[in-house]
Amino acid sequence: MPVQFRAKKLDIGSFINKWVIRDHTKRKVYKEYEPERQALRYIIRNTSLPMRTRAQAQLELSQMHCYTRSTQINNRCLLGGRGKGVFRAFRLARFQFRMNALKGNLPGVRKASW
C-alpha cells in the first residue's frame, strides 16, 4: 500500500488553495526524508561496497514516494498561490512583486528611472 502524505495541521501564513497545500506538503515531506535519500545516494555511488548492497540501496531509492524528491517542489507565490512567474528571491509572482514594490513594502526595491 503506498504511503499517503496529508498535512495534519496547516502552518501556512499565506493564500491557500489545493496547489499551495500540496506544495506545502511536498516541502515538509522532502525536508523529512532528505537525509535518508542522501544516505542511499552515497551507498549507490560508493564503489568499494558490494554490488548487492548498492543494488538494494538503488531499489529502496527508486521505491521511495515521489514527494521525497526535490524536483517535486514548485516555487509558488506567498500572496497569490501562483505557480508561474515567481521571483525566487522574494517568493512573489510578478504582479504581487510589482504591487508591493510600488507600495514600498519590499526593502531595497524601487522603480527604475534613468
Helices and strands as residue ranges (DSSP letters): H 18-45, H 51-63, G 66-68, G 70-72, E 86-87, E 92-93, H 94-103
